[in-house]
Amino acid sequence: MKIAIIGATGRAGSRIAAEALRRGHSVTGIVRNPDKAGAPQGVTLVKADATNPQELAPTLRGHDWVVSAAKFQILKAQPLIDAVRAAGVKRLFVVGGAASLETAPGRSLLDSPDFPEAYKVEAVPGQVFLEDLRKVQDLDWTFLSPAAELAPGERTGKYRVGGDRLLTDAAGKSHISMEDYAIAVLDELEQPKHVKQRFTVAY
């Protein structure tokens, strides 16, 4: 497959790019400054401002998937959706956040009284992004929320899949490595099971 990744030099994006290359896919990294970008070897870097649909769309044409691993405080849903539509690409995958996952019916992790204030700058626009995405009917979109703790770690190939509810292990911990999150992303890209849905993965 031909996969375009916005944010391919970031912590999650670079691991998704590496996993895609490992599986033999072609990866285009959309970046603002190719000269300063650090992407896995094998990624074709293309310069574009992802917040500008007119500039982004031409770089997305001809790809099977567009993957957005950009920060929600920078890239909003509508400009991305407009660019994907204009490019004629039907499949959009979004690296989501955990804050919008439910901890109880009608209550999200973001609603928790102990949710860190510093994280809200990314968590709040992330929740809005998902709400906007859920209104889209003409694209085969998928939004993957990680566990509450997403950090660099081991590539085990093991993970559990959930829906809108935060997944925790027997000790009550919600976590997954970025490497295993990337595996879950590529598993979904290769065999889509959550079209027009949000889902989550954790140990």
C-alpha positions as CSV (number, residue, x, y, z in Angstrom):
1,M,0.0,0.0,0.0
2,K,0.9,3.6,-0.4
3,I,0.6,5.4,3.0
4,A,0.9,9.1,3.6
5,I,1.7,10.0,7.2
6,I,1.3,13.6,8.5
7,G,3.6,13.8,11.5
8,A,5.9,11.0,10.3
9,T,8.8,12.4,12.3
10,G,7.0,12.5,15.6
11,R,7.2,9.9,18.4
12,A,4.1,8.0,17.3
13,G,4.3,8.9,13.6
14,S,7.9,7.7,13.2
15,R,7.0,4.3,14.7
16,I,4.0,3.9,12.5
17,A,6.2,4.7,9.5
18,A,8.8,2.2,10.6
19,E,6.2,-0.5,11.1
20,A,4.7,0.2,7.7
21,L,8.2,0.0,6.0
22,R,8.9,-3.2,7.9
23,R,5.8,-4.7,6.3
24,G,6.8,-3.6,2.8
25,H,4.5,-0.6,2.3
26,S,5.5,2.7,0.6
27,V,5.5,5.6,3.0
28,T,5.3,9.3,2.3
29,G,6.1,11.7,5.2
30,I,4.3,15.1,5.0
31,V,6.5,17.6,6.8
32,R,6.9,21.4,7.0
33,N,10.7,21.3,6.7
34,P,12.2,18.2,5.1
35,D,15.7,19.5,5.8
36,K,15.2,19.4,9.5
37,A,13.0,16.3,9.7
38,G,14.2,13.1,11.1
39,A,12.2,10.1,9.7
40,P,13.0,6.4,9.5
41,Q,15.2,5.5,6.5
42,G,13.0,4.6,3.5
43,V,10.4,7.3,4.1
44,T,9.9,9.8,1.2
45,L,9.6,13.2,2.7
46,V,7.4,15.8,1.0
47,K,7.1,19.4,2.1
48,A,3.6,20.7,2.8
49,D,1.7,22.7,5.5
50,A,-0.9,20.2,6.7
51,T,-3.2,23.0,8.0
52,N,-3.5,24.3,4.4
53,P,-5.9,22.0,2.4
54,Q,-4.8,23.5,-1.0
55,E,-1.2,22.8,-0.2
56,L,-1.7,19.4,1.4
57,A,-4.1,17.8,-1.1
58,P,-1.7,17.4,-4.0
59,T,0.8,15.6,-1.7
60,L,-1.9,13.1,-0.7
61,R,-3.1,12.1,-4.2
62,G,-2.5,8.5,-5.2
63,H,-2.2,7.2,-1.7
64,D,-4.3,4.3,-0.3
65,W,-4.4,5.7,3.2
66,V,-3.8,9.1,4.9
67,V,-2.6,8.7,8.5
68,S,-2.6,11.8,10.7
69,A,-0.2,11.7,13.7
70,A,-0.2,15.5,14.1
71,K,-1.0,17.3,17.3
72,F,-4.7,18.3,17.6
73,Q,-3.8,21.7,18.9
74,I,-2.2,22.4,15.5
75,L,-4.2,20.4,12.9
76,K,-8.0,20.5,13.2
77,A,-10.4,18.0,11.6
78,Q,-12.0,20.2,8.9
79,P,-8.8,21.3,7.0
80,L,-7.6,17.7,7.0
81,I,-10.9,16.3,5.9
82,D,-11.1,18.9,3.1
83,A,-7.6,18.0,1.9
84,V,-8.3,14.2,1.9
85,R,-11.5,14.8,0.0
86,A,-9.8,17.0,-2.6
87,A,-7.0,14.4,-3.0
88,G,-9.6,11.8,-3.8
89,V,-8.4,9.5,-1.0
90,K,-11.2,7.6,0.7
91,R,-9.4,6.2,3.8
92,L,-8.3,8.4,6.7
93,F,-6.7,7.1,9.9
94,V,-6.2,9.4,12.9
95,V,-3.8,8.8,15.8
96,G,-6.1,9.7,18.7
97,G,-5.8,10.5,22.3
98,A,-7.0,8.6,25.4
99,A,-8.8,11.6,27.0
100,S,-12.1,11.1,25.2
101,L,-12.4,7.4,26.2
102,E,-15.1,6.6,28.7
103,T,-14.3,5.6,32.3
104,A,-18.0,5.2,33.0
105,P,-21.2,5.6,30.9
106,G,-21.3,9.3,29.7
107,R,-18.1,10.2,31.5
108,S,-14.7,10.5,29.8
109,L,-11.2,10.4,31.2
110,L,-11.0,14.1,30.4
111,D,-13.9,14.6,32.9
112,S,-11.9,13.1,35.8
113,P,-11.1,15.6,38.5
114,D,-7.5,14.5,38.6
115,F,-7.0,14.9,34.9
116,P,-3.7,16.9,34.5
117,E,-4.4,20.5,33.5
118,A,-1.3,20.6,31.3
119,Y,-2.6,17.8,29.1
120,K,-5.9,19.6,28.4
121,V,-4.3,21.8,25.7
122,E,-4.1,18.7,23.5
123,A,-6.9,16.6,25.0
124,V,-9.7,19.1,24.5
125,P,-9.1,19.7,20.8
126,G,-8.6,16.0,20.4
127,Q,-12.1,15.4,21.7
128,V,-13.5,18.0,19.4
129,F,-11.6,16.4,16.5
130,L,-13.3,13.1,17.2
131,E,-16.7,14.7,17.4
132,D,-16.2,16.4,14.0
133,L,-14.9,13.2,12.5
134,R,-18.1,11.3,13.6
135,K,-20.1,13.6,11.4
136,V,-18.2,12.5,8.2
137,Q,-20.0,10.0,6.1
138,D,-18.2,10.1,2.8
139,L,-14.8,9.0,4.0
140,D,-13.8,5.6,5.6
141,W,-12.2,7.1,8.7
142,T,-10.8,5.4,11.8
143,F,-9.7,7.0,15.0
144,L,-7.5,4.9,17.3
145,S,-7.2,6.0,20.9
146,P,-4.3,4.5,22.8
147,A,-4.2,3.5,26.5
148,A,-3.9,6.3,29.1
149,E,-0.1,5.7,29.1
150,L,1.6,5.7,25.7
151,A,5.3,5.7,25.8
152,P,8.3,4.3,23.9
153,G,8.9,0.7,24.8
154,E,9.1,-2.9,23.7
155,R,7.6,-4.3,20.4
156,T,5.8,-7.4,21.7
157,G,3.0,-7.7,19.0
158,K,0.5,-8.2,21.8
159,Y,-2.5,-5.9,22.6
160,R,-6.2,-6.0,23.5
161,V,-8.8,-4.1,21.5
162,G,-11.7,-2.1,22.9
163,G,-14.3,0.4,21.8
164,D,-15.1,3.7,23.5
165,R,-14.2,2.5,27.0
166,L,-10.8,2.9,28.6
167,L,-9.0,-0.4,28.8
168,T,-7.1,-1.3,32.0
169,D,-5.2,-4.4,33.1
170,A,-5.7,-6.5,36.2
171,A,-3.8,-4.0,38.3
172,G,-6.0,-1.1,37.0
173,K,-3.2,0.3,34.8
174,S,-3.9,1.5,31.3
175,H,-0.8,1.4,29.1
176,I,0.7,0.4,25.8
177,S,4.1,0.9,24.1
178,M,4.3,3.1,21.0
179,E,5.8,0.2,19.2
180,D,2.8,-2.0,19.9
181,Y,0.4,0.9,19.2
182,A,2.1,1.1,15.7
183,I,1.5,-2.6,15.2
184,A,-2.2,-2.0,15.9
185,V,-2.3,0.8,13.5
186,L,-0.9,-1.3,10.6
187,D,-3.1,-4.2,11.5
188,E,-6.1,-1.9,11.0
189,L,-4.7,-0.4,7.8
190,E,-4.1,-3.8,6.3
191,Q,-7.4,-5.3,7.4
192,P,-9.9,-2.6,8.4
193,K,-12.3,-3.6,11.1
194,H,-13.3,-0.2,12.5
195,V,-14.6,1.8,9.6
196,K,-16.2,5.1,10.7
197,Q,-15.4,4.1,14.3
198,R,-13.1,5.0,17.2
199,F,-11.5,2.1,18.9
200,T,-8.8,1.7,21.5
201,V,-5.9,-0.6,22.3
202,A,-4.0,-1.5,25.5
203,Y,-2.3,-4.3,27.3
